[in-house]
Structures are given as structure tokens and as C-alpha cells.
């Protein structure tokens, strides 16, 4: 299995959150290589705040059973950090709604079908049937700078995977189930679950993988000054 030849632009622009995978296995050595490449992410004073728990086979299935059972039992409330604001506001509310309904539309879930939405959200906990699931943790004593560094590492994992013909889906959905994940993986109390990530080969026949998210134009989020003609 050799790396594909993606240039940087193609690797970044073509990255998507894939939500249906083929069962084809990914060797441990390949995952280790992806993580080694990703570890070149910058971090303040080279602290490298990431820790990764890589799961496949029975280990992945055991975690999935535990977290999915917790998901089905009722609302989760175990997150140790706030991912979203308490109240959404524009332009973020409209963006969130659009991607949600675009995704549900592809798989035939109608507005108000809460059971179907719950079931689809539960697909996170089987890593969308990917052969490899990863849980990322950080030492709770670290500060926001290390969390910023962590984001760059996670992006590197996704991009490095694409270089080997693999795709990913970062999954904040695991964070609210900290306690279940901690028990299942026997994590130390010092470790905070940042997110999960599915890794594998995309199922290109799955309707949900046709989702194309939109991005705001550069002019909407960037200011330029000091350039010729500006």
C-alpha cells in the first residue's frame, strides 16, 4: 500500500467528513505511519499535547456497544468542555441548519423524525462502520493553547490519511460520553476525551457520502490591508 500522489491543495480541498465506510481492514502499520506524519503538527514549545487510543476489531466493537447503549439510554451530559455555544446565532445558526438538513435529505430523514435522527446520530458510536476508530485525549492540566495545537494535529491526521487513499470523520459526539469512554478504555482521570475519529476506505455508493458542505467566500472572513491596490 503506497501513498497516493495528492498535492496539498487537492488533499485539503477534497477532505470531507465521511459517514459510511467499507469494511476493508487498515493495517496497524498504516495507522502508525499516518499518526507519525500527523505528529509533525506545530505545538507551543514542542509540547505535543495529543494522545491517541487506536481501536479495531473486538476492542472497537466493545467501546461501540458501551457508548451506543449510553446514547440509547438518554441524553448525555458528561462532556468536560463546551463544543457549541449555549445559544446559536447568525451566521452560525444558518450554517448549522443547512448542513443538517442537507445531510438528512440525502438519507431520507424528514424534519421532526426524531427517532431517525437519534439512530443516525448513534452511527457515530460505531465509527460509521469504519474498520478503525480513534479516541483522542488531552491532559486536563493543559490550557487552551494546547487545544489549539491539537486541532492542527487532528487536521494532519485527516490529510495524511488521504495520502494513502483513506478518509476520516472527526467526531465530537464522543465527548459527552466521557465517563463511558473512560471506563471502557481504562483511561486515567487526567485524560479528557477531545473527540473520536473514524478511519477507513470510503463507501462511495452510500448516499450520505454525497454531502457537499459549503464554505464562505474569503471576503466574508478575511480582511486585507497593505497590498498593492488595496
C-alpha positions, 0 to 999 in steps of 0.5 A: 500500500503506497501513498497516493500522489495528492498535492496539498491543495487537492488533499485539503480541498477534497477532505470531507467528513465521511459517514459510511465506510467499507469494511476493508481492514487498515493495517496497524502499520498504516495507522502508525505511519499516518499518526507519525506524519500527523505528529509533525503538527506545530505545538507551543514549545514542542509540547505535543499535547495529543494522545491517541487510543487506536481501536479495531476489531473486538476492542472497537466493537466493545467501546461501540456497544458501551457508548451506543447503549449510553446514547440509547439510554438518554441524553448525555451530559458528561462532556468536560468542555463546551463544543457549541455555544449555549445559544446559536446565532447568525451566521452560525445558526444558518450554517448549522441548519443547512448542513443538517438538513442537507445531510438528512435529505440525502438519507431520507430523514424528514424534519421532526423524525426524531427517532431517525435522527437519534439512530443516525446520530448513534452511527457515530458510536460505531465509527460509521462502520469504519474498520478503525476508530480513534479516541483522542485525549488531552491532559486536563492540566493543559490550557487552551493553547494546547487545544489549539495545537491539537486541532492542527494535529487532528487536521494532519491526521485527516490529510495524511490519511488521504495520502494513502487513499483513506478518509476520516470523520472527526467526531465530537459526539464522543465527548459527552460520553466521557465517563463511558469512554473512560471506563471502557478504555481504562483511561486515567482521570487526567485524560479528557476525551477531545473527540473520536475519529473514524478511519477507513476506505470510503463507501462511495455508493452510500448516499450520505457520502454525497454531502457537499458542505459549503464554505464562505467566500474569503471576503466574508472572513478575511480582511486585507490591508497593505497590498498593492491596490488595496 
